[in-house]
Amino acid sequence: MQTNKPKTYVSEINVTPLVDVMLVLLIIFMVAAPMMKEGMKVDLPEAEARALQTESQDLSITIRSDRTLDINGSVVEMDRLGPILAQIKEERNIRGVFLQADKSVPYGTVVQVMSLLRSTGLNELNLVTQPPGKK
């Protein structure tokens, strides 16, 4: 004999499977995120750009192949670059900084100079390059 019981519906949402899926996705993204920061080796295209208009107040910093620094023609030690840039910024109304580095200079040295420029408040940075095919 069967009894006819009325059907009852469960009106609650079971969130356990949702939480399990979200935790698995979180772990996947945590493992994959650092791998996405690695760069790919790319041969960058050569491009031509029009020359920038320079002003007399602009500052020119050169990093030579032997890693010596030159500010507008004056040789400066890397240790003294930060204080000298801060002093120049206070004394003159500098609109921009032109940074040129020999291609044999390690990237870390260029980034170190760029970091010093930013820390002194000189944020308008122009990287000087040579047009393709010109020596």
N, CA, C and O of each residue as an XYZ file, in Angstrom:
540
protein
N       0.810     -1.155      0.000
C       0.000      0.000      0.000
C       0.873      1.245      0.000
O       1.830      1.386      0.761
N       0.508      2.077     -0.842
C       1.212      3.354     -0.933
C       0.366      4.436     -0.316
O      -0.852      4.507     -0.485
N       1.065      5.263      0.396
C       0.360      6.411      0.924
C       0.694      7.601      0.051
O       1.845      7.781     -0.348
N      -0.240      8.360     -0.227
C      -0.031      9.556     -1.054
C       0.325     10.727     -0.156
O      -0.533     11.385      0.433
N       1.635     10.958     -0.077
C       2.104     12.104      0.685
C       2.227     13.275     -0.269
O       2.637     13.103     -1.417
N       1.887     14.428      0.181
C       2.071     15.590     -0.691
C       3.567     15.849     -0.884
O       4.349     15.702      0.056
N       3.967     16.237     -2.101
C       5.371     16.526     -2.398
C       5.770     17.842     -1.745
O       5.035     18.829     -1.790
N       6.940     17.832     -1.144
C       7.458     19.058     -0.544
C       8.703     19.474     -1.318
O       9.506     18.633     -1.721
N       8.847     20.729     -1.512
C       9.985     21.276     -2.236
C      10.969     21.888     -1.244
O      10.581     22.482     -0.238
N      12.253     21.725     -1.557
C      13.290     22.327     -0.728
C      13.491     23.751     -1.238
O      13.851     23.960     -2.397
N      13.264     24.695     -0.390
C      13.377     26.092     -0.808
C      14.716     26.710     -0.423
O      14.869     27.928     -0.516
N      15.673     25.923      0.000
C      16.983     26.424      0.368
C      17.963     26.155     -0.780
O      17.831     25.171     -1.508
N      18.938     27.041     -0.925
C      19.959     26.879     -1.955
C      21.176     26.236     -1.318
O      21.667     26.680     -0.280
N      21.646     25.195     -1.952
C      22.837     24.512     -1.463
C      24.057     25.223     -2.049
O      24.306     25.129     -3.250
N      24.816     25.932     -1.217
C      25.950     26.711     -1.693
C      27.272     25.951     -1.617
O      28.294     26.463     -2.072
N      27.277     24.773     -1.069
C      28.517     24.009     -0.929
C      29.192     23.742     -2.270
O      30.400     23.953     -2.375
N      28.473     23.287     -3.306
C      29.156     23.092     -4.595
C      29.688     24.397     -5.189
O      30.744     24.405     -5.823
N      28.969     25.486     -4.989
C      29.428     26.785     -5.485
C      30.723     27.202     -4.804
O      31.643     27.688     -5.461
N      30.799     27.017     -3.495
C      32.003     27.370     -2.749
C      33.178     26.496     -3.205
O      34.295     26.992     -3.356
N      32.934     25.213     -3.423
C      33.994     24.316     -3.885
C      34.548     24.764     -5.239
O      35.763     24.799     -5.435
N      33.671     25.100     -6.157
C      34.105     25.545     -7.485
C      34.873     26.858     -7.380
O      35.895     27.025     -8.045
N      34.404     27.783     -6.563
C      35.077     29.076     -6.423
C      36.470     28.908     -5.802
O      37.406     29.595     -6.211
N      36.621     28.018     -4.837
C      37.938     27.791     -4.236
C      38.907     27.167     -5.240
O      40.085     27.523     -5.266
N      38.425     26.249     -6.056
C      39.282     25.651     -7.079
C      39.715     26.711     -8.087
O      40.883     26.751     -8.473
N      38.788     27.574     -8.520
C      39.142     28.648     -9.452
C      40.133     29.623     -8.827
O      41.051     30.091     -9.500
N      39.954     29.928     -7.551
C      40.885     30.826     -6.860
C      42.292     30.246     -6.860
O      43.258     30.962     -7.123
N      42.415     28.963     -6.568
C      43.731     28.326     -6.555
C      44.344     28.329     -7.952
O      45.538     28.582     -8.107
N      43.532     28.051     -8.962
C      44.037     28.057    -10.340
C      44.577     29.429    -10.713
O      45.658     29.530    -11.292
N      43.834     30.495    -10.386
C      44.287     31.841    -10.724
C      45.492     32.265     -9.894
O      46.349     32.999    -10.387
N      45.571     31.822     -8.656
C      46.737     32.155     -7.829
C      48.002     31.514     -8.388
O      49.080     32.105     -8.323
N      47.877     30.321     -8.932
C      49.039     29.647     -9.516
C      49.377     30.248    -10.878
O      50.553     30.384    -11.216
N      48.363     30.609    -11.662
C      48.587     31.086    -13.028
C      49.004     32.551    -13.087
O      49.695     32.937    -14.030
N      48.619     33.380    -12.125
C      48.894     34.822    -12.181
C      50.383     35.144    -12.261
O      50.762     35.959    -13.102
N      51.255     34.549    -11.432
C      52.684     34.885    -11.563
C      53.272     34.489    -12.912
O      54.217     35.122    -13.381
N      52.730     33.458    -13.537
C      53.237     33.041    -14.840
C      52.884     34.051    -15.922
O      53.606     34.170    -16.912
N      51.801     34.770    -15.752
C      51.385     35.745    -16.752
C      52.244     37.002    -16.706
O      52.257     37.764    -17.673
N      52.965     37.241    -15.603
C      53.805     38.419    -15.507
C      55.100     38.258    -16.279
O      55.744     39.253    -16.614
N      55.488     37.047    -16.564
C      56.696     36.812    -17.333
C      56.503     37.358    -18.735
O      55.465     37.129    -19.357
N      57.482     38.068    -19.228
C      57.370     38.650    -20.556
C      57.774     37.669    -21.637
O      58.442     36.668    -21.376
N      57.366     37.970    -22.828
C      57.755     37.179    -23.981
C      58.878     37.913    -24.688
O      58.911     39.143    -24.706
N      59.792     37.163    -25.265
C      60.860     37.797    -26.019
C      60.303     38.224    -27.365
O      59.805     37.409    -28.142
N      60.398     39.516    -27.622
C      59.812     40.086    -28.828
C      60.840     40.980    -29.495
O      61.517     41.761    -28.827
N      60.956     40.869    -30.799
C      61.774     41.818    -31.553
C      60.894     43.014    -31.856
O      59.950     42.920    -32.640
N      61.204     44.127    -31.240
C      60.380     45.315    -31.421
C      60.618     45.941    -32.789
O      61.747     45.940    -33.279
N      59.579     46.472    -33.406
C      59.749     47.109    -34.716
C      60.455     48.455    -34.591
O      60.393     49.120    -33.557
N      61.114     48.828    -35.658
C      61.717     50.159    -35.697
C      60.629     51.144    -36.089
O      59.753     50.840    -36.898
N      60.700     52.311    -35.509
C      59.690     53.324    -35.807
C      60.359     54.687    -35.845
O      61.350     54.946    -35.161
N      59.794     55.521    -36.647
C      60.283     56.888    -36.713
C      59.301     57.788    -35.984
O      58.087     57.593    -36.042
N      59.846     58.764    -35.305
C      59.009     59.727    -34.582
C      59.515     61.117    -34.915
O      60.695     61.320    -35.201
N      58.609     62.054    -34.871
C      59.017     63.431    -35.157
C      59.804     63.973    -33.972
O      59.611     63.528    -32.841
N      60.665     64.903    -34.219
C      61.505     65.485    -33.177
C      60.672     66.333    -32.242
O      59.725     66.998    -32.662
N      61.033     66.305    -30.963
C      60.345     67.116    -29.971
C      60.941     68.515    -29.959
O      62.135     68.699    -30.200
N      60.106     69.485    -29.680
C      60.581     70.850    -29.526
C      61.232     70.981    -28.152
O      60.599     70.718    -27.130
N      62.489     71.386    -28.134
C      63.188     71.514    -26.855
C      63.207     72.967    -26.425
O      63.119     73.891    -27.234
N      63.325     73.128    -25.119
C      63.420     74.462    -24.541
C      64.744     74.563    -23.799
O      65.363     73.550    -23.473
N      65.162     75.766    -23.543
C      66.456     75.951    -22.893
C      66.455     75.426    -21.458
O      67.520     75.124    -20.919
N      65.295     75.312    -20.835
C      65.218     74.853    -19.459
C      65.213     73.334    -19.331
O      65.243     72.811    -18.218
N      65.174     72.618    -20.456
C      65.151     71.167    -20.387
C      66.495     70.631    -19.913
O      67.546     71.220    -20.163
N      66.430     69.507    -19.229
C      67.611     68.885    -18.657
C      67.959     67.651    -19.476
O      67.074     66.865    -19.817
N      69.225     67.473    -19.794
C      69.674     66.328    -20.581
C      70.610     65.476    -19.735
O      71.629     65.953    -19.236
N      70.243     64.195    -19.581
C      71.066     63.258    -18.822
C      71.538     62.171    -19.782
O      70.736     61.572    -20.499
N      72.836     61.925    -19.788
C      73.431     60.926    -20.670
C      74.120     59.861    -19.831
O      74.868     60.172    -18.905
N      73.861     58.601    -20.166
C      74.563     57.479    -19.530
C      75.482     56.882    -20.592
O      75.019     56.319    -21.584
N      76.775     57.010    -20.373
C      77.748     56.523    -21.351
C      77.963     55.020    -21.195
O      77.490     54.413    -20.234
N      78.679     54.427    -22.143
C      78.895     52.977    -22.140
C      79.668     52.505    -20.909
O      79.515     51.359    -20.485
N      80.499     53.379    -20.333
C      81.233     53.004    -19.120
C      80.447     53.356    -17.847
O      81.001     53.368    -16.748
N      79.168     53.639    -18.013
C      78.202     53.936    -16.944
C      78.465     55.251    -16.221
O      77.981     55.443    -15.106
N      79.205     56.140    -16.821
C      79.352     57.472    -16.234
C      78.154     58.310    -16.640
O      77.619     58.170    -17.740
N      77.743     59.181    -15.735
C      76.577     60.037    -15.966
C      77.024     61.432    -16.337
O      78.062     61.917    -15.886
N      76.231     62.059    -17.155
C      76.534     63.394    -17.663
C      75.236     64.196    -17.621
O      74.254     63.812    -18.256
N      75.221     65.310    -16.877
C      74.051     66.188    -16.832
C      74.413     67.479    -17.541
O      75.234     68.255    -17.051
N      73.805     67.710    -18.687
C      74.049     68.911    -19.500
C      75.542     69.181    -19.679
O      75.971     70.333    -19.634
N      76.333     68.132    -19.880
C      77.760     68.297    -20.144
C      78.653     68.169    -18.936
O      79.875     68.182    -19.083
N      78.087     68.043    -17.725
C      78.892     67.913    -16.511
C      78.824     66.481    -15.999
O      77.736     65.926    -15.842
N      79.975     65.884    -15.741
C      80.042     64.510    -15.250
C      79.603     64.472    -13.785
O      80.020     65.303    -12.979
N      78.749     63.487    -13.453
C      78.186     63.359    -12.101
C      78.301     61.903    -11.674
O      78.126     60.994    -12.486
N      78.598     61.684    -10.386
C      78.626     60.329     -9.839
C      77.198     59.873     -9.554
O      76.339     60.691     -9.227
N      76.937     58.551     -9.679
C      75.604     58.008     -9.453
C      75.129     58.272     -8.020
O      73.939     58.488     -7.793
N      76.059     58.254     -7.048
C      75.696     58.490     -5.648
C      75.145     59.899     -5.433
O      74.284     60.109     -4.578
N      75.634     60.844     -6.195
C      75.247     62.244     -6.010
C      74.110     62.674     -6.935
O      73.664     63.819     -6.868
N      73.635     61.777     -7.795
C      72.637     62.154     -8.792
C      71.332     62.631     -8.161
O      70.781     63.646     -8.586
N      70.831     61.917     -7.155
C      69.567     62.296     -6.509
C      69.596     63.699     -5.926
O      68.736     64.512     -6.262
N      70.573     64.016     -5.047
C      70.632     65.373     -4.483
C      70.851     66.459     -5.543
O      70.298     67.553     -5.434
N      71.653     66.158     -6.562
C      71.897     67.156     -7.611
C      70.620     67.427     -8.395
O      70.322     68.576     -8.719
N      69.855     66.365     -8.705
C      68.593     66.558     -9.421
C      67.602     67.365     -8.591
O      66.898     68.228     -9.115
N      67.553     67.077     -7.288
C      66.656     67.838     -6.406
C      67.046     69.309     -6.371
O      66.180     70.184     -6.392
N      68.353     69.586     -6.319
C      68.827     70.963     -6.297
C      68.522     71.667     -7.618
O      68.083     72.817     -7.620
N      68.752     70.987     -8.738
C      68.472     71.583    -10.046
C      66.984     71.873    -10.185
O      66.598     72.903    -10.737
N      66.150     70.968     -9.685
C      64.703     71.176     -9.783
C      64.271     72.393     -8.985
O      63.395     73.142     -9.419
N      64.882     72.600     -7.814
C      64.533     73.760     -6.984
C      65.007     75.066     -7.620
O      64.296     76.070     -7.579
N      66.205     75.056     -8.206
C      66.790     76.276     -8.731
C      66.197     76.710    -10.067
O      66.060     77.907    -10.319
N      65.845     75.764    -10.921
C      65.351     76.084    -12.259
C      63.923     75.590    -12.433
O      63.442     74.738    -11.686
N      63.274     76.131    -13.413
C      61.936     75.677    -13.771
C      62.074     74.666    -14.902
O      61.964     75.017    -16.077
N      62.314     73.412    -14.541
C      62.558     72.379    -15.541
C      61.232     71.802    -16.002
O      60.414     71.367    -15.192
N      61.031     71.804    -17.306
C      59.800     71.243    -17.869
C      59.951     69.777    -18.221
O      58.999     69.011    -18.073
N      61.112     69.371    -18.678
C      61.288     67.983    -19.097
C      62.718     67.532    -18.946
O      63.646     68.338    -18.876
N      62.875     66.227    -18.896
C      64.191     65.619    -18.797
C      64.362     64.703    -19.998
O      63.489     63.887    -20.293
N      65.487     64.839    -20.688
C      65.815     63.974    -21.814
C      66.868     62.996    -21.340
O      67.955     63.398    -20.927
N      66.548     61.704    -21.398
C      67.463     60.666    -20.962
C      67.948     59.893    -22.175
O      67.154     59.341    -22.936
N      69.259     59.863    -22.343
C      69.838     59.075    -23.425
C      70.899     58.169    -22.828
O      71.722     58.588    -22.014
N      70.856     56.913    -23.257
C      71.791     55.929    -22.730
C      72.380     55.131    -23.885
O      71.696     54.825    -24.861
N      73.645     54.803    -23.758
C      74.298     53.941    -24.734
C      73.610     52.587    -24.730
O      73.193     52.115    -23.672
N      73.482     51.953    -25.886
C      72.749     50.689    -25.951
C      73.459     49.554    -25.233
O      72.849     48.513    -24.988
N      74.730     49.724    -24.887
C      75.442     48.683    -24.145
C      75.258     48.817    -22.630
O      75.717     47.960    -21.875
N      74.598     49.874    -22.186
C      74.360     50.078    -20.752
C      73.290     49.095    -20.289
O      72.260     48.957    -20.950
N      73.511     48.402    -19.158
C      72.498     47.469    -18.653
C      71.182     48.176    -18.328
O      71.161     49.318    -17.871
N      70.106     47.472    -18.575
C      68.763     48.014    -18.346
C      68.577     48.461    -16.891
O      67.904     49.458    -16.632
N      69.165     47.735    -15.950
C      69.036     48.083    -14.536
C      69.594     49.458    -14.222
O      69.042     50.166    -13.380
N      70.666     49.847    -14.875
C      71.251     51.174    -14.655
C      70.304     52.262    -15.149
O      70.133     53.288    -14.489
N      69.693     52.039    -16.306
C      68.749     53.019    -16.850
C      67.540     53.147    -15.928
O      67.071     54.255    -15.668
N      67.036     52.020    -15.433
C      65.883     52.045    -14.532
C      66.240     52.742    -13.228
O      65.406     53.447    -12.662
N      67.447     52.561    -12.747
C      67.886     53.228    -11.518
C      67.873     54.743    -11.700
O      67.434     55.468    -10.806
N      68.345     55.225    -12.836
C      68.330     56.666    -13.109
C      66.888     57.158    -13.233
O      66.543     58.222    -12.719
N      66.048     56.377    -13.920
C      64.639     56.764    -14.056
C      63.958     56.824    -12.698
O      63.126     57.701    -12.465
N      64.295     55.910    -11.803
C      63.731     55.904    -10.452
C      64.156     57.142     -9.673
O      63.353     57.738     -8.954
N      65.424     57.527     -9.818
C      65.896     58.754     -9.152
C      65.174     59.988     -9.694
O      64.836     60.898     -8.937
N      64.940     60.015    -10.999
C      64.217     61.138    -11.591
C      62.814     61.235    -11.008
O      62.361     62.320    -10.642
N      62.129     60.102    -10.921
C      60.762     60.096    -10.397
C      60.734     60.476     -8.919
O      59.833     61.192     -8.481
N      61.720     60.000     -8.142
C      61.733     60.294     -6.704
C      61.979     61.769     -6.425
O      61.580     62.272     -5.374
N      62.628     62.468     -7.344
C      62.843     63.908     -7.153
C      61.705     64.740     -7.721
O      61.730     65.968     -7.629
N      60.705     64.084     -8.309
C      59.546     64.809     -8.829
C      59.654     65.192    -10.290
O      58.792     65.903    -10.808
N      60.690     64.735    -10.958
C      60.836     65.014    -12.389
C      60.154     63.884    -13.161
O      60.790     62.889    -13.509
N      58.862     64.046    -13.425
C      58.066     62.971    -14.016
C      57.937     63.057    -15.530
O      57.535     62.081    -16.162
N      58.266     64.195    -16.127
C      58.163     64.331    -17.578
C      59.470     63.859    -18.199
O      60.414     64.633    -18.358
N      59.510     62.581    -18.546
C      60.736     61.953    -19.023
C      60.623     61.641    -20.502
O      59.630     61.066    -20.947
N      61.636     62.018    -21.260
C      61.710     61.740    -22.692
C      62.942     60.889    -22.941
O      64.053     61.277    -22.581
N      62.749     59.726    -23.557
C      63.875     58.863    -23.890
C      64.370     59.210    -25.289
O      63.590     59.233    -26.242
N      65.644     59.476    -25.407
C      66.237     59.869    -26.678
C      66.714     58.618    -27.397
O      67.445     57.807    -26.829
N      66.296     58.465    -28.650
C      66.721     57.338    -29.467
C      67.254     57.839    -30.787
O      67.188     59.029    -31.095
N      67.778     56.925    -31.550
C      68.301     57.271    -32.867
C      67.354     56.687    -33.915
O      66.913     55.546    -33.774
N      67.035     57.450    -34.961
C      66.165     56.908    -35.998
C      66.789     55.681    -36.639
O      68.014     55.579    -36.707
N      65.965     54.742    -37.114
C      66.519     53.520    -37.714
C      67.347     53.829    -38.955
O      66.999     54.697    -39.755
N      68.450     53.101    -39.097
C      69.290     53.248    -40.286
C      70.277     54.401    -40.204
O      71.070     54.580    -41.128
N      70.260     55.180    -39.148
C      71.186     56.319    -39.007
C      72.231     55.981    -37.968
O      71.918     55.380    -36.940
N      73.451     56.354    -38.222
C      74.541     56.114    -37.285
C      75.186     57.407    -36.886
O      76.131     57.409    -36.097
